[in-house]
Amino acid sequence: MAKLIKLNEELSDFLWGIPMIVVLLFGGIYLLYKSEFWVFRNFIYIFKNTFGRLVKDSSSDENSISPFQAVSTALAGTIGAGNIVGVATAISFGGPGAIFWMWVAALVCMTTKMVEVTMALATRERDEMGNYIGGPMYYISKGAGSKFLAKLFSFFAFIAIIGTGALVQANSMSESINNITGLSLPLIGVLIVIFMLLVVVGGIKRIGSFAEKVVPFMSIFYVLGCLVILFANANLIIPAFKRIVVGAFTTSSAVGGFAGTTMLMSLRWGLARGIFSNEAGLGTAPMAHATSHTDHPVRQGMWGSIEVFVSSMIICTMTALVIITSGLWVDPNLNGASLTANAFSKTIPLGKYLVSLALILFAFTTAVSWCYYGQRCVKYLTGSTKLESLFKYLYIGCCFVGSIGGLKFAWNVADTANALMVIPNIIALIMMANTFKKLLKDFDKYKDNEKKGDYNWTFENKWKAYFNN
């Protein structure tokens, strides 16, 4: 077992190093090029037609959820420990310069996630109840024409979802609650199970309703805490940005008591943690987006690009500035959540509790969303509605195991599976780049004639015309 654990750790470190950076970054750059930089050329339009249409796009029907509920569910799975722990880890090992490369990853991955979400909408299907379902397994099978890659993605995703979604998130919640309240881990585990049951048993519509209420609150709550600290340290913000930019290209040791870093280390940790924080290329969020009530695949795809912007460019940047302005990033004894908590506490007396509360909320919403993703994978792998329904109870049971610290080896296996599920997903996205370009041109025509109201996308049939040509 010791050899197996060591082998898996080495494989995980390897995959999440240069190989994953190459696959995700250069795959993203290729999609950016093939789309003719559509996201950047239309960024103002995207912003106006996502957050600017919250009321207009709040509609749903009995077989779908609203676009905002879909993006809230996806953000619930995206905004998590990566925005608090991942940023701190990137700075600890890559220096402030790692944040610059995190920005680069986000700007590239805005297009990657838009492609994922758009293709998930274009190829979605209806289940036995008439509800919309979709995701990478469907666009890999239909768009890329490979059922093998689709099954491979679903298998690795299933493993990753159990580990990353249930075990890790539940453990993060239980430890944070234990630190605040002193409650025993088993009791906390029971409470987590109860709250998970209340949300996930109601299916995607209840998850979407829960997410649209909690995600905006927890994001605003955390950002406001960051703003209070940055206001108090306003004179340190410009020097912090300077450290980020200069540190991204330096090859000398970092300043202060920090152990030292190189440009390669900044690049490696910034890109890796950036990708981890926004989940672009991972293939999970498109499963939630595919259930959305929308008039065109590209319209929901725009929400995918904004999702990356909010997660990485806003929330991760806020966390980074708080850490860098605190000066504690040079302390070799601080890392991960402890670094972020101490950075908050330096300015806000109860800052560590704010971080703990944010971690609890972020972890719970991530666990809820990933339960739905797991159900989609089980349904695709087995074709059984019964097993799909039973999965959520297995998943909730794993949440209890994770809350008391069990199966830590499974966490490492899940990290490896996370990397392995990226590979078939990115291959499929690259193969569908021309199809995505056709959909963009189709949407551009619709966008110009939008006020006339003379457009109607029929999801069940129209996608075939694009994939077959």
N, C-alpha and C positions, 0 to 999 in steps of 0.2 A: 504493500500500500504506500509506503514511504517513497519508493521509486516511482510509482504511478503518479503520486502527487507532484513530485519534482519534475517529472516528464511533462505533465500538464501545465505546470507553472512556466516552464521553459517555452513550451509551445505558445502559450498565451502571451508571454512577453514578446516573443518573436512576431506573432501575428499583429499585435497592437503596436508594433514598432514601425519600421520602414515599410514592410509590405502593405499594411493597412493605409498608411499615409499615401503611398503611391496609388493604390487602387482607388481610394476615395477622392484624393485631391486631383489626380490627373483624370480620373473618370469624370469628376465634376467640371473640370476645365474643358473637357471634350464636349460635354452637354451644354456648357455655357457658350462655346463656339458654335455648335450646331444650331442653337436657338437664336443665334445672332444677337446675343446679349439682351434678350427680350426683357428680362427682369429689371435690368438697370435702365433701359430705355423707357420703361413704363412704370418706374417705381412710384411716381406720384399718383398715376392712375390706379395702381395696385392698392396703395394706401387708402385712397378715396373710396375704392370699391370693396374694401374689406371692413375696416373699422368705421368707415364713413357710411356703410350700408347696414349697420347692425339691426336697425329697426326694420328696414325693408327686407332684409334677408333672415328674419327671425321666424319665418314660416316653416312648417313641417307638415307631414301627413301621417297616416296610420302606419305607413311602411318605411318611414325615414325620420331623421332628426334634422333640426335646422342647421344651416351652415355654421352658425356661431357655436351651437352645441357640439358639432363635429370637431371644430378647431379647439374648443375648450377641452374635449375629451383627449384629443391628440396632445395638447399642451400639458394636460394632466400627466400624461405619460412621459413627456419630454422634460418639463421643468421639475427637477428633482435634486438629488444629491450632487449631480454633476455641476449644478450652478453654485453650490456652496463648497462642497468638498473637492470637486474636480478642479475648480479655479485655484483653490489654495494649493492643491497638489502640483498643478502646472507651474505656479510661481515658485514653490519650494524647490522643485527640481530643474526648472528651466529659467528661473529668474523673471523679472517683470517683462522682459522681451517676449516671453511665451504668449502674453496677451495679444501682442501684435499679430502673431501667427494664428491665434484663435480668431481674431477678426478676419484674417484672410480666409480661413476655413469657412467661416460663417458666410462671407460674401460669395464664395464659390458654391457653397452648399445650399444657398437660397434657391438656385436653379435646380440642383439635384432633387430637393424635396418637392419643388413644384412639378417636376417630371413625374416623380413617384405618385403624388396625389392625383395629378391629371390622368395618368394611365390607369390608376385604380378606379376612377370614376368612369372612364371610357369603356372599361371591360367588366364592370360589375354585373352581378346576376341577382336573381331573386331566389330566396329559399322557399321551402315548402309552405311557409306562412305568408309569402308574398313580400317579405322584408328584403331590402337591398343588402347584399354582402359583396365584399371585394377585398382586394389587397394584392401584394406581390405574387402570391401563388396563382392568382387569376391572370394577371397581366404577363407573368412569366410563361404560363401555359398558352394563352391566346396570342399575346403580342410577340413573344420571343419564340413561340412554337415548341417549347420544351417542357413536357410534363415531368421529366426526370429532375430538371433544375427546380421546378415548382415544388415537387415532393421533398427535394433536398433542403430547400429553403424552409419549408414547413417543419421538417424534422429538427433542424438546428434551432429554429425559432421556438419550438416547443420546449426544448431543453433550456434555452436562455430565459424563457418566460418564467419557468418554474424557479430557476435560480435567482435571476436578477429581479423579476417582478414580485415573487412571493418571499423567498428566503431573505434576500438582502434588504428589501424595503421594510419587511416586518422587523428585522433585527435593528435597523436604523431607528424605527419608531420606538421599539421597546427600550432601547438604551437611552434614547432622549427622554422618554417619559420617566424612566427609572431615575435619571439624573435630576429631574425636576421634582418628582413627587416621592421617590423612595419606594414606590409600590414594587412588589415582587414581580419577576419576569413572567411566571405562569399566569398570574392574575392579569397582567397587561396583555398577555397572549389571548386570554379569554375575551377581553374587551375588544381587541382588534378583530377577532373572529365575529363577534356580534355586529360591530359596525360594518364589516365587510359584507356580511349576510344581508344587512339592511339595504345596501346599495346594489351589489352585483346580481342578486337574485331577480331583480326587476328587469334585467337585460339592458340592451344598449340605450333604450329610451330613458330609463331611470339613471343610468350612468351619465348620459348626456345632460340630463336635467341637473344632476348633482354637480357635474363639472362646470357648467356655465355659471353656477352660483359661487362655487368655492375657488376656482382657478383665478378669476379676476381679483377676488378678495385677497387671496394669499400672495399674489404677485404684487398688488398695490401695497399691501401691508409690509412686505419685505423691502420693496423699493423705497417706501417712505422712511423706513429705518435707515437705509443707506444714505438717503438725502440729508437726514438730520446730521449724520456723522460728517458727511462731505461739506455741509454748510459750516459746521464747527471747524473743519480743517480746510477751509476754502483756499488759503494761501499755499497749501501743499498739492493742490490738484494739478496745476500746470507742471510743476516738477515731476509729478507722478506720470503724466502723459509723456514727458520727455524721457523718463527712465524706460517706459514701455517701448518707445520708438527707437531710442539709441540702443537699448538692450537687445533688440531684435537682430541687430547687425554687428554686435560686438563679438570679438573673439578673445577678449581678455576676461580676467576674473571679475565677478560682480563686486560691488562695493560692500563695505561694512563687514559683519561677521558671517555673511553668507559664504558657503563653501566654494562658490565659484561656478561659472557656467560658460558655455561656448555658444556660438550661433547655432550649431547643429543641435545642441540640447534644447535651446529655446524653440527651435523649429519643431523638433520631435514632440516635445511636451505640449506646446501650444496647439499644434494641429490635432494631436491625438485627443487631448481633453476637449478641444473645441468640437470635434466630431462627436465625442461621447455626450457632450452636453445638449446638442441639438438633434441628435439621432438621425440626421440626414444620411440616407444611404442604407440605414438599418432595416427599413421596410415595415416598421411597426405602425407608425402613425397613419399610413394610407388605409389601413384596415378600418380605422374610425372614420376617416374622411369619406370612405366609400359609401357610408350609410346616409350621407347628407342629401337634403332636398335642395337641388340646384338646377339651373337651366342649361349649364354647359360645363364639361369637365375642366376647362381651363379656369373658369371662375372659381371653383373650389381649389384648384391648383395654386391660385394666387394666395389663398389662406395659408397654404403650406410654406410659401416663401416668407410670408410675414411671421409665421410661427418661428422660423429660424432666427429672424431679425430680433424678435422679442426675447427669445431665450438667450442667444449669444451676445448680440450687440447691446442689449439693454441690461438684462439681469446679471449676466456674467461680468460685464464691464463695471457695473455698480459694485459687485463683490470685489473685483480686482482693485478698484480705486480705494475702497475701504481698507483693504489689506496693505496696499503699498503706502498709503498716507499714514498708516499707523506705525510704520517702520519695523513691525514685528516679523516681516518676512525674512529678515536676516538671521533670526533666531533658529539655530539648527534643532532645537528641542520642540519646535512647534511645526505641525503639519496637518493637512486635512481640516476636519471640522474644528479641531482645537485652535488652529491658526485663525480661522474665521471668527470663532467665538471670542477669542482674546482680543482680536482687532476691534470687534464691536464693543466689548466691555471697556476698552481703553477710553472711549468717549461717552458711551451710554452705560451707566452703572449696572443696569440689568440686561446688558447687551447679550450675554451668553444665553439668557432665557429666550430672547427674541430669536436667536439663531436656532435654539433647540425647538422652539415652536414652529419655526419655518421648516425645519427638517421633518418634523412630524407631519405637517400638512402636505409638504411636497412628497414625502414617502408614501403617505396614504393614497393620495390621488394617483400616483404612479402605479401603486399596487392595484387599484381599482381598474385603471385603464388596461393594464397588461393582462388582467384576468380575461377581459373581452378578447384581446389578441390571441390568447391561448385557446379560447373556444373556437375561434376562426381556424386556427391551425389543426385542431383535433377534427373539426368537421371536414376539412379538406383532405386530411390524411386517411380518415376512416370512412367518411361518407355517412356516418351515423349521427343522427340528431340526438339519440339517447346518450351516447358517449359525450357528445358536445355539452349536453346539459349536466351530466355527471362531473365533467371536468372542473366546473367552478367549485364544487365541494372538495375535490382533491386539492385544488389550488388554495382554498381557504384553510384547509388542514395544513398545508405547507407553510402558510403564513404563521400558524401557531408554532410549528417546529422552528421556523426562523426566529420568532420572537424570543424563544428561550435559548437561542444560540446554537441550534442543531444543524447538522449537515453542512458544516463550513466548507468541506471539500467540494460540495455541489456548487458553491458560489464560484469557485475557481473554474469548474467545468463550464458553468454558464457563461463566464467571461470569454472562454475560448469559443463557445458556441455562438456568442454574439458576433465575434469576428468572422466565423465561418458562414453565418447567414448573410453577411454583407456581400460575399463573393458572387453567389448566383444572382443576387438582386442587382448589383452593379453591372454584371454581364448583360442581363436582360435590358436594363435601362439604356446601355450603349447600343444594343441591337435595335432598340425602338426609337432612337434619336430622330430618325427621319419621320417616323409617324408622329412624334411629338411636334415636330416642325410643321407638319400639315395641320395638326389641330390648332396650333397657334395662328396660322394663316386663316383658318376657318373662323376662329374667334375674333381676329382682327376685322374681318368682314362684318361679323355680327356686332362687334363693338361700335363700328362706324354707323350701323343702322339700328342701334339699340332702341332709340326713342320711337321708332316706327312699330316696334312690337311684332315684327313679322318673322320671328325666328322660333323654331321649335326643335330641340334636340331629342331624338328618340334613342335612349341609351341601349335598348335591347337590340337594335339593328344597325344604327348608323356607324358604330365603331368598325364594323366589318368592312365597310368601304375604304377605310383608311389602312387597316392592317393587311388587306388582301391586295393592295396596290403598292 
